Every structure is written in structure tokens, then in C-alpha cells.
Amino acid sequence: MRPPLERGHKMGTVEAYPTSEGRRYRVRYRTPERKQTSKRGFKTKRDAELFLANVDVSIARGEFIDPASARVTVGDLGRDWLASKSATLKPSTFRAVSDAWRVYVEPRWGVVQVSAVRHSAVVEWVRQLSAGTAPESRTPGKRGEALAGRPKSATVVTRAHNALASVLEVAVRDRRIAHNPARGVALPRKVSKPHRYLTHAEVDRLAAAAGRGSAERATVIYVAAYTGMRWGELTGLRVRDVDTLRRRLSVSENAVRVGAEVHVGTPKTHKRRSVSFPPFLVMPIAKLCEGKPRDALLFGGGLEHLQRPRTSGASRSWFVAALAEAGLERMTIHDLRHTAASLAIASGANPKAVQKLLGHASAAMTLDVYADLFDDDIDAVSMALDQARIAAVVSK
């Protein structure tokens, strides 16, 4: 028989029921969705009434958290969150986020209810990732076995933490939890590697070495070093993007290899841009266009995108071989983009012009990335201030 109703309330009721340990109290109430639910086990009527009063206030403020919805696991929400990201992120970015979720987040948090995630536990997990002791999904193959158990870089730790924090943010927005326990966690700082810059003479030596087997490879070196284009933008160029009269290349596509597939999309900032190339490149670029239809790729045979030359591994790529022949230290093809920035700044280009050349989102970003290239400007400012002071003192 149902116990008698002991206390009415705006949004629910408090009622007593007998147990082997004595009288206990149950709270019955409706959620904002008008769903009937209850919570039992209160030892005193006052505790039950306080709970119901808190429910009333949280519903009135729009802060109500349904305990049933908070029992969903991080894994359940994470899989839906990851599916939504596949439609908004570029393939290469999605691959990195997906790997972070699969390798680091899901093994630790997949079966944990969102309401059970504690801030202190997230802090400890980040520490374990940095130390290489956090649970992870072992990637098949020698590379995965070699990397398993090693301390993770700041980039990897941050990416894994951001994935967990984003999933928990979905839980907050769905009113499953009141706050995000992954926020406010101290993350390891990223230490940027020093940029490698080549001089004009070094670029010539590298291009000459690369051109021993193929004149096209020499042109690749020059275009990368004097336009600052990313590898995906450079290999995505088509004949129609070339204007030899104005000496312009239209950057409208970015070809990124993800696994075994090449994904063609917009440039990194989603903005098309036009870059100028020096007059000495007019003839080499014009030769690459000869005999190709307008839609053909500029580099290579015209149908398949050039593969990025490897700079690690057992087999040496043509780029690594050219570096060795030119007497240059090991670097990547992306370092030629840094070279383009340094050569442009040395020639007197201002940060805004360099920003447009490289396709950065803002001139501030260019200054942040290449602050070391503007050290001479600081010296020039101090000398100008000294000259101004001398002139002012003399006139006085």
C-alpha cells in the first residue's frame, strides 16, 4: 500500500516509507520536461524538503540537472561529438583529433559517467600523459609499439585534453552536468623549435642539387623558398592558377595527404590569395605549363599530386639527398616556407606584406611566428632614439 502523502510542494512531494533501519523519506517531483521521477533514502524529512527546495530553485533558474541524464558515459557522448566534427574539420585536422580520442581519451574515460568525472582525476590524467603512464590504445605495428609508454609531447597532451573537455562541454550544454571538470587544468607548454632559414646562396645550392635528377624539383625548391606556399598549396596548383604576365600564382586549393588518400580542399585559412613570384621563375614555371590543359596540376604529370618528400626513415628521399649534396643540415620541406619569410623581411618587406605572402590570418600572427627576424628592427629603433636625443640636446 502506498504510504500517505506527508507534505505537498510546488513541484513535488515528500513522503515517508518504512525500512529495516527505520523510517526514510522519498521525494517525488517532475522534471522541466514533465517527467515523473523520484529520489529516496533521506534519513530526515528536513533533508528531503531541502533537496526538493533545491530542485524547485534549479528548475526556476534553468539550472536543473536530471540525475538520469548525467549517467550517460563519456564514450557515448564522445562518439556523437566525433561524428559531428568530421563534418566541420579539414580531413588532416579531423585525423589528429580522432587519433587523440581513440588512443588517449576513450581508453581512460570511455566507460566513465559524465557525472563521475572529477577535476582532480583529469589533472592526474594529464600528468600521466606527460609522463607516459596514462592508459592508451596500442597502435598495431612497430611504430605504435615503440611510442607506447613514452612521455607525450605538449601538443599531444593538449590535443587529448581538448577532446575530453569538448565532450564534457557538450554534457554541460545538454544540462547533464552543472560545470565542466576538465576546465582550468594546467597544461604543458609548447616549446617551438627554432626555425631553419636558408640564404639566397644556400637556396641556389639546394635547387641545383635537387635538379640533378629533375629540373622540376629545382623549380619546386625555388617556388617554395620564394613564395612561402605550404606543400599542399604548392602541389595543388593547376595550370589555370598561373599568370606568367603578372607573375602571380593563385592559391585556391590545398592538397593534403591523410593516410593513403589525398584530400583536396581550401587553403588553411579558407581564404584564396594571390602570391607573386620573382622574374627568374617565369621561364621554369612556363615550361611546366607547356602541353598541359588548364585543369591539369602544375607539378608532376598533371593528374596525381606530388608526394611530400620524407625527411625521416630508412629510405632517403630526393630532398634529403639534395640537402646532403648541398652541404646543408637536415630540414623539412616546410622550412622553405620559413626561408621565404626571412628572405622577404631581409629585402625590406613589412609584416603586412609578409602576412599576405604566407596567408596568415593576421599580421600579428606573422610577428609572433617570426619575431626573431625583426631583432634588427629593435636595434634600428634604439639607434634612431639615440640620434633623436643627440639632435634635441644639441639644439637646446
TAKA-V820386 format. One record per backbone hydrogen bond with DSSP energy under -0.5 kcal/mol. CO is the residue of the C=O (numbers start at 1). NH is the residue of the N-H. E is the energy in kcal/mol with one decimal. If there is no record, write none. Layout:
co = (CO,CO)
nh = (NH,NH)
e = (E,E)
This chain:
co = (4,7,11,12,13,14,14,15,17,19,22,24,25,25,26,26,27,28,29,31,34,35,37,39,42,44,45,46,47,48,49,50,51,52,53,54,55,56,57,58,58,58,59,64,65,66,66,68,69,70,72,73,74,75,76,77,78,79,80,81,82,84,85,85,90,91,92,93,94,95,96,97,98,99,100,100,101,103,104,105,105,106,109,109,110,112,113,114,118,119,120,121,122,123,124,125,126,127,128,128,128,129,136,141,142,143,144,147,153,154,155,156,157,158,159,160,161,162,163,164,165,166,167,168,169,170,171,171,172,175,179,180,182,190,195,199,200,201,202,203,204,205,206,207,209,210,210,214,214,215,216,217,218,219,220,221,222,223,223,224,230,231,232,232,234,237,238,239,241,243,243,247,248,249,249,250,251,254,254,256,256,257,258,261,261,262,263,263,265,267,273,275,278,279,281,282,283,284,285,286,289,293,294,296,299,302,310,317,318,319,320,321,322,323,323,324,332,333,334,334,335,336,337,338,339,340,341,342,343,344,345,350,350,351,352,353,354,355,355,362,363,364,365,366,368,370,371,372,374,375,376,377,378,379,380,381,382,383,384,385,386,387,388,389,390,391,392)
nh = (16,14,30,9,28,6,7,26,24,22,19,17,41,42,15,28,39,13,37,34,36,31,29,27,25,48,49,50,51,52,53,54,55,56,57,58,59,60,61,62,63,64,62,66,67,69,70,71,72,115,114,77,78,79,80,81,82,83,84,85,86,87,88,89,94,95,96,97,98,99,100,101,102,103,104,105,106,137,108,108,109,110,74,112,75,74,116,117,122,123,124,125,126,127,128,129,130,131,132,133,134,152,138,145,146,147,148,150,157,158,159,160,161,162,163,164,165,166,167,168,169,170,171,172,173,174,176,177,175,66,181,183,185,192,197,203,204,205,206,207,208,209,210,211,212,213,214,217,218,219,220,221,222,223,224,225,226,227,229,228,234,235,236,255,237,298,241,242,250,247,248,277,243,251,275,252,273,256,265,258,263,259,261,258,263,264,256,265,254,270,251,249,281,282,285,286,287,288,289,290,292,296,240,239,302,297,317,321,322,323,324,325,326,327,328,327,335,336,337,338,339,340,341,342,343,344,345,346,347,349,348,353,354,355,356,357,358,359,360,366,367,368,369,370,371,373,374,375,378,379,380,381,382,383,384,385,386,387,388,389,390,391,392,393,394,395,396)
e = (-0.6,-1.8,-1.4,-0.7,-2.7,-1.1,-1.4,-3.3,-2.4,-1.5,-0.7,-2.6,-0.6,-1.9,-2.6,-0.5,-2.2,-2.7,-2.6,-2.8,-0.5,-2.2,-2.4,-3.3,-2.3,-1.7,-2.7,-2.6,-2.2,-2.2,-2.5,-2.3,-2.0,-2.3,-2.4,-2.7,-2.3,-2.3,-2.1,-0.5,-3.2,-0.9,-0.8,-0.5,-0.6,-0.5,-1.4,-1.1,-1.1,-1.6,-2.6,-1.9,-2.7,-2.1,-1.1,-2.5,-2.8,-1.8,-1.9,-1.6,-1.3,-0.8,-1.2,-2.4,-3.0,-2.2,-1.5,-2.3,-3.1,-2.3,-2.0,-2.2,-2.7,-2.9,-1.8,-1.7,-3.1,-2.3,-0.6,-0.6,-3.0,-2.1,-0.6,-1.4,-1.9,-2.7,-1.6,-0.9,-1.9,-2.3,-2.1,-2.1,-2.4,-1.9,-2.4,-2.4,-2.1,-1.7,-1.4,-2.4,-1.0,-1.8,-0.6,-1.9,-2.1,-2.0,-1.5,-1.8,-2.5,-2.4,-2.2,-2.3,-2.5,-2.6,-1.7,-1.9,-3.0,-2.2,-1.9,-2.3,-1.7,-1.4,-1.4,-1.9,-2.4,-1.8,-3.1,-1.0,-1.6,-0.8,-0.8,-1.4,-0.7,-0.7,-0.6,-2.3,-2.1,-2.1,-2.4,-2.8,-2.4,-2.2,-2.5,-2.1,-1.1,-0.7,-0.7,-0.5,-1.0,-1.6,-2.2,-2.1,-2.3,-2.9,-2.3,-2.3,-1.9,-1.4,-0.5,-1.1,-2.8,-2.7,-0.6,-2.2,-1.1,-2.7,-1.9,-1.7,-2.5,-0.9,-2.4,-1.8,-2.5,-0.7,-2.6,-0.9,-1.6,-0.7,-2.3,-0.6,-3.5,-0.6,-1.7,-2.9,-0.6,-0.5,-2.8,-0.6,-2.5,-2.1,-3.2,-2.7,-1.9,-1.8,-2.2,-2.3,-2.4,-1.3,-1.0,-0.9,-1.9,-1.5,-2.2,-2.4,-0.6,-2.2,-0.6,-2.3,-2.0,-2.1,-2.1,-2.2,-2.2,-0.5,-2.7,-0.9,-1.0,-1.1,-1.5,-0.9,-2.0,-2.0,-1.6,-2.3,-2.8,-2.1,-2.4,-2.4,-1.3,-2.3,-1.5,-0.5,-2.1,-2.4,-2.0,-2.1,-2.4,-1.7,-1.7,-1.4,-2.4,-2.1,-2.7,-2.5,-0.7,-1.4,-1.5,-0.9,-1.1,-1.5,-2.2,-2.2,-2.2,-2.2,-2.4,-2.4,-2.0,-2.4,-2.3,-2.4,-2.4,-2.4,-2.1,-2.7,-2.6,-2.0,-1.7)
